[in-house]
Amino acid sequence: MTLDENEVYTPQETISILKISDSTFRRLIRQGIFRATKIGGQYRILGREILRLLSPNLPGKVKRTYRKIVNKIG
């Protein structure tokens, strides 16, 4: 799958791409690590947010959280 930084993704698509649970997805939003916009009662996520989370050059808190997620999955 190719991620387009200007594409808008649904929560289900994002969860599938990141291979995380729905509760983890919502927790990342609540903690401000992941930015999403609610439209019509459902979150929408820009591809650049997904790419930012996956980037190996993540700063501080985001990088630590990403490592925790990877360790839980792996």
CHARMM-style PDB file with segment names, atoms N, HN, CA, C and O in Angstrom:
ATOM      1  N   MET     1       0.837  -1.181   0.000  1.00  0.00      PROA
ATOM      2  CA  MET     1       0.000   0.000   0.000  1.00  0.00      PROA
ATOM      3  C   MET     1       0.882   1.245   0.000  1.00  0.00      PROA
ATOM      4  O   MET     1       1.874   1.316   0.726  1.00  0.00      PROA
ATOM      5  N   THR     2       0.519   2.202  -0.804  1.00  0.00      PROA
ATOM      6  HN  THR     2      -0.286   2.145  -1.394  1.00  0.00      PROA
ATOM      7  CA  THR     2       1.235   3.463  -0.870  1.00  0.00      PROA
ATOM      8  C   THR     2       0.435   4.533  -0.142  1.00  0.00      PROA
ATOM      9  O   THR     2      -0.766   4.681  -0.367  1.00  0.00      PROA
ATOM     10  N   LEU     3       1.102   5.274   0.729  1.00  0.00      PROA
ATOM     11  HN  LEU     3       2.078   5.154   0.912  1.00  0.00      PROA
ATOM     12  CA  LEU     3       0.451   6.355   1.452  1.00  0.00      PROA
ATOM     13  C   LEU     3       0.676   7.668   0.719  1.00  0.00      PROA
ATOM     14  O   LEU     3       1.797   7.996   0.331  1.00  0.00      PROA
ATOM     15  N   ASP     4      -0.390   8.399   0.538  1.00  0.00      PROA
ATOM     16  HN  ASP     4      -1.301   8.132   0.853  1.00  0.00      PROA
ATOM     17  CA  ASP     4      -0.304   9.724  -0.074  1.00  0.00      PROA
ATOM     18  C   ASP     4      -0.486  10.743   1.039  1.00  0.00      PROA
ATOM     19  O   ASP     4      -1.488  10.713   1.753  1.00  0.00      PROA
ATOM     20  N   GLU     5       0.475  11.642   1.190  1.00  0.00      PROA
ATOM     21  HN  GLU     5       1.289  11.667   0.610  1.00  0.00      PROA
ATOM     22  CA  GLU     5       0.415  12.597   2.304  1.00  0.00      PROA
ATOM     23  C   GLU     5      -0.777  13.542   2.219  1.00  0.00      PROA
ATOM     24  O   GLU     5      -1.172  14.111   3.236  1.00  0.00      PROA
ATOM     25  N   ASN     6      -1.355  13.726   1.049  1.00  0.00      PROA
ATOM     26  HN  ASN     6      -1.034  13.264   0.222  1.00  0.00      PROA
ATOM     27  CA  ASN     6      -2.507  14.615   0.899  1.00  0.00      PROA
ATOM     28  C   ASN     6      -3.840  13.879   0.863  1.00  0.00      PROA
ATOM     29  O   ASN     6      -4.894  14.509   0.763  1.00  0.00      PROA
ATOM     30  N   GLU     7      -3.804  12.572   0.941  1.00  0.00      PROA
ATOM     31  HN  GLU     7      -2.949  12.061   1.022  1.00  0.00      PROA
ATOM     32  CA  GLU     7      -5.017  11.758   0.940  1.00  0.00      PROA
ATOM     33  C   GLU     7      -5.644  11.791   2.337  1.00  0.00      PROA
ATOM     34  O   GLU     7      -4.943  11.933   3.339  1.00  0.00      PROA
ATOM     35  N   VAL     8      -6.969  11.658   2.388  1.00  0.00      PROA
ATOM     36  HN  VAL     8      -7.538  11.542   1.574  1.00  0.00      PROA
ATOM     37  CA  VAL     8      -7.689  11.607   3.663  1.00  0.00      PROA
ATOM     38  C   VAL     8      -8.070  10.155   3.922  1.00  0.00      PROA
ATOM     39  O   VAL     8      -8.635   9.490   3.054  1.00  0.00      PROA
ATOM     40  N   TYR     9      -7.757   9.665   5.125  1.00  0.00      PROA
ATOM     41  HN  TYR     9      -7.298  10.205   5.830  1.00  0.00      PROA
ATOM     42  CA  TYR     9      -7.997   8.276   5.478  1.00  0.00      PROA
ATOM     43  C   TYR     9      -9.029   8.178   6.600  1.00  0.00      PROA
ATOM     44  O   TYR     9      -9.120   9.061   7.454  1.00  0.00      PROA
ATOM     45  N   THR    10      -9.800   7.096   6.587  1.00  0.00      PROA
ATOM     46  HN  THR    10      -9.726   6.379   5.894  1.00  0.00      PROA
ATOM     47  CA  THR    10     -10.769   6.826   7.639  1.00  0.00      PROA
ATOM     48  C   THR    10     -10.038   6.177   8.813  1.00  0.00      PROA
ATOM     49  O   THR    10      -8.903   5.725   8.664  1.00  0.00      PROA
ATOM     50  N   PRO    11     -10.682   6.130   9.973  1.00  0.00      PROA
ATOM     51  CA  PRO    11     -10.050   5.441  11.101  1.00  0.00      PROA
ATOM     52  C   PRO    11      -9.744   3.972  10.783  1.00  0.00      PROA
ATOM     53  O   PRO    11      -8.689   3.462  11.160  1.00  0.00      PROA
ATOM     54  N   GLN    12     -10.662   3.298  10.092  1.00  0.00      PROA
ATOM     55  HN  GLN    12     -11.518   3.713   9.785  1.00  0.00      PROA
ATOM     56  CA  GLN    12     -10.457   1.890   9.767  1.00  0.00      PROA
ATOM     57  C   GLN    12      -9.240   1.704   8.856  1.00  0.00      PROA
ATOM     58  O   GLN    12      -8.469   0.760   9.035  1.00  0.00      PROA
ATOM     59  N   GLU    13      -9.070   2.584   7.899  1.00  0.00      PROA
ATOM     60  HN  GLU    13      -9.696   3.350   7.754  1.00  0.00      PROA
ATOM     61  CA  GLU    13      -7.906   2.507   7.016  1.00  0.00      PROA
ATOM     62  C   GLU    13      -6.621   2.771   7.798  1.00  0.00      PROA
ATOM     63  O   GLU    13      -5.615   2.086   7.610  1.00  0.00      PROA
ATOM     64  N   THR    14      -6.668   3.760   8.666  1.00  0.00      PROA
ATOM     65  HN  THR    14      -7.485   4.317   8.818  1.00  0.00      PROA
ATOM     66  CA  THR    14      -5.503   4.118   9.473  1.00  0.00      PROA
ATOM     67  C   THR    14      -5.120   2.983  10.413  1.00  0.00      PROA
ATOM     68  O   THR    14      -3.943   2.646  10.544  1.00  0.00      PROA
ATOM     69  N   ILE    15      -6.107   2.403  11.060  1.00  0.00      PROA
ATOM     70  HN  ILE    15      -7.063   2.676  10.953  1.00  0.00      PROA
ATOM     71  CA  ILE    15      -5.873   1.276  11.972  1.00  0.00      PROA
ATOM     72  C   ILE    15      -5.245   0.111  11.217  1.00  0.00      PROA
ATOM     73  O   ILE    15      -4.334  -0.543  11.723  1.00  0.00      PROA
ATOM     74  N   SER    16      -5.722  -0.144  10.029  1.00  0.00      PROA
ATOM     75  HN  SER    16      -6.463   0.387   9.618  1.00  0.00      PROA
ATOM     76  CA  SER    16      -5.183  -1.218   9.201  1.00  0.00      PROA
ATOM     77  C   SER    16      -3.745  -0.926   8.777  1.00  0.00      PROA
ATOM     78  O   SER    16      -2.894  -1.814   8.825  1.00  0.00      PROA
ATOM     79  N   ILE    17      -3.475   0.290   8.371  1.00  0.00      PROA
ATOM     80  HN  ILE    17      -4.166   1.012   8.332  1.00  0.00      PROA
ATOM     81  CA  ILE    17      -2.130   0.681   7.935  1.00  0.00      PROA
ATOM     82  C   ILE    17      -1.141   0.564   9.090  1.00  0.00      PROA
ATOM     83  O   ILE    17      -0.054   0.008   8.930  1.00  0.00      PROA
ATOM     84  N   LEU    18      -1.520   1.092  10.259  1.00  0.00      PROA
ATOM     85  HN  LEU    18      -2.403   1.543  10.389  1.00  0.00      PROA
ATOM     86  CA  LEU    18      -0.618   1.099  11.413  1.00  0.00      PROA
ATOM     87  C   LEU    18      -0.617  -0.216  12.184  1.00  0.00      PROA
ATOM     88  O   LEU    18       0.260  -0.458  13.014  1.00  0.00      PROA
ATOM     89  N   LYS    19      -1.610  -1.064  11.902  1.00  0.00      PROA
ATOM     90  HN  LYS    19      -2.322  -0.867  11.228  1.00  0.00      PROA
ATOM     91  CA  LYS    19      -1.759  -2.353  12.591  1.00  0.00      PROA
ATOM     92  C   LYS    19      -1.878  -2.157  14.098  1.00  0.00      PROA
ATOM     93  O   LYS    19      -1.163  -2.774  14.888  1.00  0.00      PROA
ATOM     94  N   ILE    20      -2.808  -1.275  14.466  1.00  0.00      PROA
ATOM     95  HN  ILE    20      -3.389  -0.774  13.824  1.00  0.00      PROA
ATOM     96  CA  ILE    20      -3.079  -0.998  15.872  1.00  0.00      PROA
ATOM     97  C   ILE    20      -4.564  -1.230  16.124  1.00  0.00      PROA
ATOM     98  O   ILE    20      -5.344  -1.376  15.183  1.00  0.00      PROA
ATOM     99  N   SER    21      -4.951  -1.263  17.392  1.00  0.00      PROA
ATOM    100  HN  SER    21      -4.317  -1.145  18.157  1.00  0.00      PROA
ATOM    101  CA  SER    21      -6.348  -1.447  17.750  1.00  0.00      PROA
ATOM    102  C   SER    21      -7.081  -0.104  17.723  1.00  0.00      PROA
ATOM    103  O   SER    21      -6.465   0.961  17.677  1.00  0.00      PROA
ATOM    104  N   ASP    22      -8.393  -0.185  17.752  1.00  0.00      PROA
ATOM    105  HN  ASP    22      -8.893  -1.050  17.789  1.00  0.00      PROA
ATOM    106  CA  ASP    22      -9.212   1.019  17.786  1.00  0.00      PROA
ATOM    107  C   ASP    22      -8.938   1.823  19.054  1.00  0.00      PROA
ATOM    108  O   ASP    22      -8.883   3.052  19.014  1.00  0.00      PROA
ATOM    109  N   SER    23      -8.768   1.131  20.175  1.00  0.00      PROA
ATOM    110  HN  SER    23      -8.813   0.133  20.208  1.00  0.00      PROA
ATOM    111  CA  SER    23      -8.507   1.844  21.436  1.00  0.00      PROA
ATOM    112  C   SER    23      -7.141   2.546  21.397  1.00  0.00      PROA
ATOM    113  O   SER    23      -7.002   3.646  21.931  1.00  0.00      PROA
ATOM    114  N   THR    24      -6.145   1.930  20.778  1.00  0.00      PROA
ATOM    115  HN  THR    24      -6.258   1.036  20.344  1.00  0.00      PROA
ATOM    116  CA  THR    24      -4.840   2.575  20.636  1.00  0.00      PROA
ATOM    117  C   THR    24      -4.950   3.790  19.736  1.00  0.00      PROA
ATOM    118  O   THR    24      -4.358   4.831  20.020  1.00  0.00      PROA
ATOM    119  N   PHE    25      -5.696   3.667  18.663  1.00  0.00      PROA
ATOM    120  HN  PHE    25      -6.177   2.821  18.432  1.00  0.00      PROA
ATOM    121  CA  PHE    25      -5.930   4.782  17.744  1.00  0.00      PROA
ATOM    122  C   PHE    25      -6.527   5.970  18.486  1.00  0.00      PROA
ATOM    123  O   PHE    25      -6.055   7.097  18.336  1.00  0.00      PROA
ATOM    124  N   ARG    26      -7.555   5.729  19.279  1.00  0.00      PROA
ATOM    125  HN  ARG    26      -7.939   4.814  19.401  1.00  0.00      PROA
ATOM    126  CA  ARG    26      -8.216   6.804  20.027  1.00  0.00      PROA
ATOM    127  C   ARG    26      -7.297   7.380  21.113  1.00  0.00      PROA
ATOM    128  O   ARG    26      -7.305   8.585  21.368  1.00  0.00      PROA
ATOM    129  N   ARG    27      -6.516   6.518  21.739  1.00  0.00      PROA
ATOM    130  HN  ARG    27      -6.509   5.540  21.532  1.00  0.00      PROA
ATOM    131  CA  ARG    27      -5.582   6.985  22.771  1.00  0.00      PROA
ATOM    132  C   ARG    27      -4.524   7.907  22.163  1.00  0.00      PROA
ATOM    133  O   ARG    27      -4.180   8.925  22.763  1.00  0.00      PROA
ATOM    134  N   LEU    28      -4.007   7.569  20.991  1.00  0.00      PROA
ATOM    135  HN  LEU    28      -4.287   6.742  20.503  1.00  0.00      PROA
ATOM    136  CA  LEU    28      -3.014   8.415  20.327  1.00  0.00      PROA
ATOM    137  C   LEU    28      -3.595   9.790  20.003  1.00  0.00      PROA
ATOM    138  O   LEU    28      -2.894  10.799  20.086  1.00  0.00      PROA
ATOM    139  N   ILE    29      -4.862   9.827  19.639  1.00  0.00      PROA
ATOM    140  HN  ILE    29      -5.431   9.008  19.572  1.00  0.00      PROA
ATOM    141  CA  ILE    29      -5.527  11.105  19.366  1.00  0.00      PROA
ATOM    142  C   ILE    29      -5.689  11.898  20.661  1.00  0.00      PROA
ATOM    143  O   ILE    29      -5.366  13.084  20.708  1.00  0.00      PROA
ATOM    144  N   ARG    30      -6.192  11.241  21.717  1.00  0.00      PROA
ATOM    145  HN  ARG    30      -6.454  10.277  21.678  1.00  0.00      PROA
ATOM    146  CA  ARG    30      -6.399  11.915  23.005  1.00  0.00      PROA
ATOM    147  C   ARG    30      -5.110  12.485  23.563  1.00  0.00      PROA
ATOM    148  O   ARG    30      -5.113  13.569  24.146  1.00  0.00      PROA
ATOM    149  N   GLN    31      -4.008  11.768  23.393  1.00  0.00      PROA
ATOM    150  HN  GLN    31      -4.006  10.887  22.920  1.00  0.00      PROA
ATOM    151  CA  GLN    31      -2.724  12.209  23.930  1.00  0.00      PROA
ATOM    152  C   GLN    31      -2.063  13.275  23.066  1.00  0.00      PROA
ATOM    153  O   GLN    31      -1.016  13.811  23.430  1.00  0.00      PROA
ATOM    154  N   GLY    32      -2.668  13.583  21.931  1.00  0.00      PROA
ATOM    155  HN  GLY    32      -3.519  13.149  21.636  1.00  0.00      PROA
ATOM    156  CA  GLY    32      -2.130  14.619  21.068  1.00  0.00      PROA
ATOM    157  C   GLY    32      -0.953  14.164  20.221  1.00  0.00      PROA
ATOM    158  O   GLY    32      -0.273  14.988  19.609  1.00  0.00      PROA
ATOM    159  N   ILE    33      -0.710  12.874  20.181  1.00  0.00      PROA
ATOM    160  HN  ILE    33      -1.263  12.205  20.678  1.00  0.00      PROA
ATOM    161  CA  ILE    33       0.390  12.327  19.400  1.00  0.00      PROA
ATOM    162  C   ILE    33      -0.002  12.221  17.937  1.00  0.00      PROA
ATOM    163  O   ILE    33       0.834  12.313  17.038  1.00  0.00      PROA
ATOM    164  N   PHE    34      -1.267  12.031  17.728  1.00  0.00      PROA
ATOM    165  HN  PHE    34      -1.946  11.956  18.458  1.00  0.00      PROA
ATOM    166  CA  PHE    34      -1.810  11.819  16.397  1.00  0.00      PROA
ATOM    167  C   PHE    34      -2.917  12.836  16.174  1.00  0.00      PROA
ATOM    168  O   PHE    34      -3.855  12.900  16.968  1.00  0.00      PROA
ATOM    169  N   ARG    35      -2.832  13.624  15.127  1.00  0.00      PROA
ATOM    170  HN  ARG    35      -2.069  13.572  14.483  1.00  0.00      PROA
ATOM    171  CA  ARG    35      -3.857  14.636  14.859  1.00  0.00      PROA
ATOM    172  C   ARG    35      -4.899  14.098  13.888  1.00  0.00      PROA
ATOM    173  O   ARG    35      -4.571  13.554  12.833  1.00  0.00      PROA
ATOM    174  N   ALA    36      -6.143  14.260  14.265  1.00  0.00      PROA
ATOM    175  HN  ALA    36      -6.410  14.701  15.122  1.00  0.00      PROA
ATOM    176  CA  ALA    36      -7.262  13.833  13.426  1.00  0.00      PROA
ATOM    177  C   ALA    36      -8.368  14.869  13.558  1.00  0.00      PROA
ATOM    178  O   ALA    36      -8.461  15.575  14.562  1.00  0.00      PROA
ATOM    179  N   THR    37      -9.195  14.948  12.538  1.00  0.00      PROA
ATOM    180  HN  THR    37      -9.119  14.375  11.722  1.00  0.00      PROA
ATOM    181  CA  THR    37     -10.308  15.890  12.531  1.00  0.00      PROA
ATOM    182  C   THR    37     -11.602  15.110  12.482  1.00  0.00      PROA
ATOM    183  O   THR    37     -11.724  14.141  11.733  1.00  0.00      PROA
ATOM    184  N   LYS    38     -12.562  15.527  13.272  1.00  0.00      PROA
ATOM    185  HN  LYS    38     -12.464  16.315  13.880  1.00  0.00      PROA
ATOM    186  CA  LYS    38     -13.856  14.869  13.254  1.00  0.00      PROA
ATOM    187  C   LYS    38     -14.751  15.555  12.234  1.00  0.00      PROA
ATOM    188  O   LYS    38     -14.985  16.762  12.305  1.00  0.00      PROA
ATOM    189  N   ILE    39     -15.242  14.780  11.296  1.00  0.00      PROA
ATOM    190  HN  ILE    39     -15.052  13.800  11.238  1.00  0.00      PROA
ATOM    191  CA  ILE    39     -16.150  15.284  10.266  1.00  0.00      PROA
ATOM    192  C   ILE    39     -17.361  14.361  10.240  1.00  0.00      PROA
ATOM    193  O   ILE    39     -17.235  13.154  10.031  1.00  0.00      PROA
ATOM    194  N   GLY    40     -18.516  14.936  10.453  1.00  0.00      PROA
ATOM    195  HN  GLY    40     -18.618  15.916  10.624  1.00  0.00      PROA
ATOM    196  CA  GLY    40     -19.735  14.130  10.454  1.00  0.00      PROA
ATOM    197  C   GLY    40     -19.730  13.051  11.512  1.00  0.00      PROA
ATOM    198  O   GLY    40     -20.307  11.983  11.307  1.00  0.00      PROA
ATOM    199  N   GLY    41     -19.086  13.309  12.647  1.00  0.00      PROA
ATOM    200  HN  GLY    41     -18.617  14.177  12.813  1.00  0.00      PROA
ATOM    201  CA  GLY    41     -19.064  12.350  13.749  1.00  0.00      PROA
ATOM    202  C   GLY    41     -18.006  11.265  13.618  1.00  0.00      PROA
ATOM    203  O   GLY    41     -17.905  10.394  14.483  1.00  0.00      PROA
ATOM    204  N   GLN    42     -17.217  11.304  12.547  1.00  0.00      PROA
ATOM    205  HN  GLN    42     -17.299  12.011  11.844  1.00  0.00      PROA
ATOM    206  CA  GLN    42     -16.177  10.297  12.358  1.00  0.00      PROA
ATOM    207  C   GLN    42     -14.839  10.987  12.103  1.00  0.00      PROA
ATOM    208  O   GLN    42     -14.773  12.012  11.426  1.00  0.00      PROA
ATOM    209  N   TYR    43     -13.779  10.409  12.656  1.00  0.00      PROA
ATOM    210  HN  TYR    43     -13.832   9.576  13.206  1.00  0.00      PROA
ATOM    211  CA  TYR    43     -12.452  10.971  12.465  1.00  0.00      PROA
ATOM    212  C   TYR    43     -11.983  10.812  11.023  1.00  0.00      PROA
ATOM    213  O   TYR    43     -12.316   9.837  10.349  1.00  0.00      PROA
ATOM    214  N   ARG    44     -11.204  11.786  10.565  1.00  0.00      PROA
ATOM    215  HN  ARG    44     -10.933  12.578  11.113  1.00  0.00      PROA
ATOM    216  CA  ARG    44     -10.525  11.738   9.268  1.00  0.00      PROA
ATOM    217  C   ARG    44      -9.072  12.115   9.523  1.00  0.00      PROA
ATOM    218  O   ARG    44      -8.780  13.027  10.297  1.00  0.00      PROA
ATOM    219  N   ILE    45      -8.171  11.405   8.866  1.00  0.00      PROA
ATOM    220  HN  ILE    45      -8.408  10.664   8.238  1.00  0.00      PROA
ATOM    221  CA  ILE    45      -6.754  11.574   9.111  1.00  0.00      PROA
ATOM    222  C   ILE    45      -6.034  11.832   7.797  1.00  0.00      PROA
ATOM    223  O   ILE    45      -6.236  11.112   6.819  1.00  0.00      PROA
ATOM    224  N   LEU    46      -5.202  12.854   7.776  1.00  0.00      PROA
ATOM    225  HN  LEU    46      -5.038  13.439   8.571  1.00  0.00      PROA
ATOM    226  CA  LEU    46      -4.402  13.114   6.588  1.00  0.00      PROA
ATOM    227  C   LEU    46      -3.233  12.127   6.532  1.00  0.00      PROA
ATOM    228  O   LEU    46      -2.677  11.741   7.560  1.00  0.00      PROA
ATOM    229  N   GLY    47      -2.881  11.738   5.334  1.00  0.00      PROA
ATOM    230  HN  GLY    47      -3.333  12.051   4.499  1.00  0.00      PROA
ATOM    231  CA  GLY    47      -1.778  10.816   5.136  1.00  0.00      PROA
ATOM    232  C   GLY    47      -0.487  11.293   5.754  1.00  0.00      PROA
ATOM    233  O   GLY    47       0.314  10.486   6.225  1.00  0.00      PROA
ATOM    234  N   ARG    48      -0.271  12.611   5.759  1.00  0.00      PROA
ATOM    235  HN  ARG    48      -0.921  13.267   5.376  1.00  0.00      PROA
ATOM    236  CA  ARG    48       0.978  13.140   6.339  1.00  0.00      PROA
ATOM    237  C   ARG    48       1.062  12.854   7.835  1.00  0.00      PROA
ATOM    238  O   ARG    48       2.163  12.740   8.375  1.00  0.00      PROA
ATOM    239  N   GLU    49      -0.076  12.735   8.514  1.00  0.00      PROA
ATOM    240  HN  GLU    49      -0.970  12.827   8.075  1.00  0.00      PROA
ATOM    241  CA  GLU    49      -0.064  12.393   9.940  1.00  0.00      PROA
ATOM    242  C   GLU    49       0.376  10.948  10.141  1.00  0.00      PROA
ATOM    243  O   GLU    49       1.121  10.645  11.073  1.00  0.00      PROA
ATOM    244  N   ILE    50      -0.078  10.070   9.281  1.00  0.00      PROA
ATOM    245  HN  ILE    50      -0.684  10.315   8.524  1.00  0.00      PROA
ATOM    246  CA  ILE    50       0.325   8.665   9.363  1.00  0.00      PROA
ATOM    247  C   ILE    50       1.821   8.557   9.065  1.00  0.00      PROA
ATOM    248  O   ILE    50       2.553   7.863   9.770  1.00  0.00      PROA
ATOM    249  N   LEU    51       2.263   9.243   8.028  1.00  0.00      PROA
ATOM    250  HN  LEU    51       1.669   9.807   7.455  1.00  0.00      PROA
ATOM    251  CA  LEU    51       3.683   9.225   7.667  1.00  0.00      PROA
ATOM    252  C   LEU    51       4.550   9.821   8.770  1.00  0.00      PROA
ATOM    253  O   LEU    51       5.650   9.334   9.031  1.00  0.00      PROA
ATOM    254  N   ARG    52       4.060  10.864   9.411  1.00  0.00      PROA
ATOM    255  HN  ARG    52       3.166  11.259   9.199  1.00  0.00      PROA
ATOM    256  CA  ARG    52       4.807  11.494  10.510  1.00  0.00      PROA
ATOM    257  C   ARG    52       4.990  10.505  11.662  1.00  0.00      PROA
ATOM    258  O   ARG    52       6.052  10.449  12.282  1.00  0.00      PROA
ATOM    259  N   LEU    53       3.948   9.732  11.939  1.00  0.00      PROA
ATOM    260  HN  LEU    53       3.085   9.777  11.436  1.00  0.00      PROA
ATOM    261  CA  LEU    53       4.019   8.755  13.017  1.00  0.00      PROA
ATOM    262  C   LEU    53       4.971   7.617  12.679  1.00  0.00      PROA
ATOM    263  O   LEU    53       5.610   7.063  13.573  1.00  0.00      PROA
ATOM    264  N   LEU    54       5.073   7.265  11.417  1.00  0.00      PROA
ATOM    265  HN  LEU    54       4.554   7.716  10.691  1.00  0.00      PROA
ATOM    266  CA  LEU    54       5.930   6.164  10.989  1.00  0.00      PROA
ATOM    267  C   LEU    54       7.372   6.574  10.714  1.00  0.00      PROA
ATOM    268  O   LEU    54       8.240   5.715  10.559  1.00  0.00      PROA
ATOM    269  N   SER    55       7.633   7.866  10.652  1.00  0.00      PROA
ATOM    270  HN  SER    55       6.927   8.564  10.778  1.00  0.00      PROA
ATOM    271  CA  SER    55       8.960   8.374  10.320  1.00  0.00      PROA
ATOM    272  C   SER    55       9.996   7.944  11.352  1.00  0.00      PROA
ATOM    273  O   SER    55       9.721   7.977  12.551  1.00  0.00      PROA
ATOM    274  N   PRO    56      11.178   7.542  10.903  1.00  0.00      PROA
ATOM    275  CA  PRO    56      12.227   7.150  11.861  1.00  0.00      PROA
ATOM    276  C   PRO    56      12.837   8.339  12.600  1.00  0.00      PROA
ATOM    277  O   PRO    56      13.583   8.142  13.559  1.00  0.00      PROA
ATOM    278  N   ASN    57      12.544   9.550  12.182  1.00  0.00      PROA
ATOM    279  HN  ASN    57      11.938   9.710  11.402  1.00  0.00      PROA
ATOM    280  CA  ASN    57      13.105  10.749  12.827  1.00  0.00      PROA
ATOM    281  C   ASN    57      12.099  11.447  13.731  1.00  0.00      PROA
ATOM    282  O   ASN    57      12.073  12.676  13.800  1.00  0.00      PROA
ATOM    283  N   LEU    58      11.282  10.680  14.416  1.00  0.00      PROA
ATOM    284  HN  LEU    58      11.303   9.682  14.360  1.00  0.00      PROA
ATOM    285  CA  LEU    58      10.244  11.260  15.260  1.00  0.00      PROA
ATOM    286  C   LEU    58      10.839  11.898  16.510  1.00  0.00      PROA
ATOM    287  O   LEU    58      11.732  11.329  17.138  1.00  0.00      PROA
ATOM    288  N   PRO    59      10.350  13.062  16.863  1.00  0.00      PROA
ATOM    289  CA  PRO    59      10.849  13.709  18.069  1.00  0.00      PROA
ATOM    290  C   PRO    59      10.235  13.125  19.345  1.00  0.00      PROA
ATOM    291  O   PRO    59       9.113  12.618  19.334  1.00  0.00      PROA
ATOM    292  N   GLY    60      10.979  13.205  20.426  1.00  0.00      PROA
ATOM    293  HN  GLY    60      11.890  13.618  20.435  1.00  0.00      PROA
ATOM    294  CA  GLY    60      10.597  12.912  21.796  1.00  0.00      PROA
ATOM    295  C   GLY    60       9.436  11.983  22.083  1.00  0.00      PROA
ATOM    296  O   GLY    60       9.541  10.770  21.900  1.00  0.00      PROA
ATOM    297  N   LYS    61       8.340  12.548  22.527  1.00  0.00      PROA
ATOM    298  HN  LYS    61       8.255  13.533  22.675  1.00  0.00      PROA
ATOM    299  CA  LYS    61       7.182  11.795  23.001  1.00  0.00      PROA
ATOM    300  C   LYS    61       6.609  10.889  21.927  1.00  0.00      PROA
ATOM    301  O   LYS    61       6.226   9.755  22.216  1.00  0.00      PROA
ATOM    302  N   VAL    62       6.543  11.359  20.716  1.00  0.00      PROA
ATOM    303  HN  VAL    62       6.854  12.281  20.482  1.00  0.00      PROA
ATOM    304  CA  VAL    62       5.985  10.564  19.628  1.00  0.00      PROA
ATOM    305  C   VAL    62       6.844   9.328  19.399  1.00  0.00      PROA
ATOM    306  O   VAL    62       6.317   8.233  19.202  1.00  0.00      PROA
ATOM    307  N   LYS    63       8.146   9.493  19.424  1.00  0.00      PROA
ATOM    308  HN  LYS    63       8.574  10.382  19.584  1.00  0.00      PROA
ATOM    309  CA  LYS    63       9.054   8.372  19.188  1.00  0.00      PROA
ATOM    310  C   LYS    63       8.923   7.330  20.298  1.00  0.00      PROA
ATOM    311  O   LYS    63       8.892   6.132  20.015  1.00  0.00      PROA
ATOM    312  N   ARG    64       8.846   7.764  21.541  1.00  0.00      PROA
ATOM    313  HN  ARG    64       8.871   8.737  21.771  1.00  0.00      PROA
ATOM    314  CA  ARG    64       8.695   6.823  22.656  1.00  0.00      PROA
ATOM    315  C   ARG    64       7.384   6.054  22.545  1.00  0.00      PROA
ATOM    316  O   ARG    64       7.357   4.844  22.770  1.00  0.00      PROA
ATOM    317  N   THR    65       6.305   6.737  22.202  1.00  0.00      PROA
ATOM    318  HN  THR    65       6.327   7.720  22.019  1.00  0.00      PROA
ATOM    319  CA  THR    65       5.007   6.084  22.064  1.00  0.00      PROA
ATOM    320  C   THR    65       5.016   5.100  20.913  1.00  0.00      PROA
ATOM    321  O   THR    65       4.474   4.001  21.027  1.00  0.00      PROA
ATOM    322  N   TYR    66       5.626   5.486  19.806  1.00  0.00      PROA
ATOM    323  HN  TYR    66       6.067   6.379  19.712  1.00  0.00      PROA
ATOM    324  CA  TYR    66       5.723   4.589  18.658  1.00  0.00      PROA
ATOM    325  C   TYR    66       6.462   3.308  19.047  1.00  0.00      PROA
ATOM    326  O   TYR    66       6.038   2.213  18.679  1.00  0.00      PROA
ATOM    327  N   ARG    67       7.560   3.438  19.784  1.00  0.00      PROA
ATOM    328  HN  ARG    67       7.904   4.328  20.083  1.00  0.00      PROA
ATOM    329  CA  ARG    67       8.314   2.258  20.221  1.00  0.00      PROA
ATOM    330  C   ARG    67       7.477   1.359  21.113  1.00  0.00      PROA
ATOM    331  O   ARG    67       7.555   0.136  21.003  1.00  0.00      PROA
ATOM    332  N   LYS    68       6.675   1.945  21.995  1.00  0.00      PROA
ATOM    333  HN  LYS    68       6.611   2.939  22.085  1.00  0.00      PROA
ATOM    334  CA  LYS    68       5.796   1.154  22.849  1.00  0.00      PROA
ATOM    335  C   LYS    68       4.810   0.359  22.021  1.00  0.00      PROA
ATOM    336  O   LYS    68       4.571  -0.818  22.292  1.00  0.00      PROA
ATOM    337  N   ILE    69       4.233   0.997  21.009  1.00  0.00      PROA
ATOM    338  HN  ILE    69       4.427   1.953  20.790  1.00  0.00      PROA
ATOM    339  CA  ILE    69       3.270   0.329  20.136  1.00  0.00      PROA
ATOM    340  C   ILE    69       3.942  -0.826  19.411  1.00  0.00      PROA
ATOM    341  O   ILE    69       3.401  -1.931  19.362  1.00  0.00      PROA
ATOM    342  N   VAL    70       5.117  -0.577  18.850  1.00  0.00      PROA
ATOM    343  HN  VAL    70       5.557   0.320  18.890  1.00  0.00      PROA
ATOM    344  CA  VAL    70       5.851  -1.610  18.112  1.00  0.00      PROA
ATOM    345  C   VAL    70       6.184  -2.778  19.030  1.00  0.00      PROA
ATOM    346  O   VAL    70       6.063  -3.934  18.624  1.00  0.00      PROA
ATOM    347  N   ASN    71       6.597  -2.498  20.251  1.00  0.00      PROA
ATOM    348  HN  ASN    71       6.695  -1.559  20.582  1.00  0.00      PROA
ATOM    349  CA  ASN    71       6.943  -3.563  21.196  1.00  0.00      PROA
ATOM    350  C   ASN    71       5.712  -4.392  21.569  1.00  0.00      PROA
ATOM    351  O   ASN    71       5.823  -5.604  21.752  1.00  0.00      PROA
ATOM    352  N   LYS    72       4.553  -3.765  21.683  1.00  0.00      PROA
ATOM    353  HN  LYS    72       4.463  -2.781  21.534  1.00  0.00      PROA
ATOM    354  CA  LYS    72       3.340  -4.498  22.009  1.00  0.00      PROA
ATOM    355  C   LYS    72       2.908  -5.401  20.859  1.00  0.00      PROA
ATOM    356  O   LYS    72       2.422  -6.511  21.075  1.00  0.00      PROA
ATOM    357  N   ILE    73       3.089  -4.914  19.641  1.00  0.00      PROA
ATOM    358  HN  ILE    73       3.483  -4.012  19.465  1.00  0.00      PROA
ATOM    359  CA  ILE    73       2.686  -5.670  18.453  1.00  0.00      PROA
ATOM    360  C   ILE    73       3.678  -6.798  18.189  1.00  0.00      PROA
ATOM    361  O   ILE    73       3.293  -7.939  17.933  1.00  0.00      PROA
ATOM    362  N   GLY    74       4.951  -6.457  18.255  1.00  0.00      PROA
ATOM    363  HN  GLY    74       5.263  -5.530  18.463  1.00  0.00      PROA
ATOM    364  CA  GLY    74       6.022  -7.398  17.896  1.00  0.00      PROA
ATOM    365  C   GLY    74       6.308  -8.351  18.962  1.00  0.00      PROA
ATOM    366  OT1 GLY    74       7.182  -9.205  18.810  1.00  0.00      PROA
TER     367      GLY     74
END
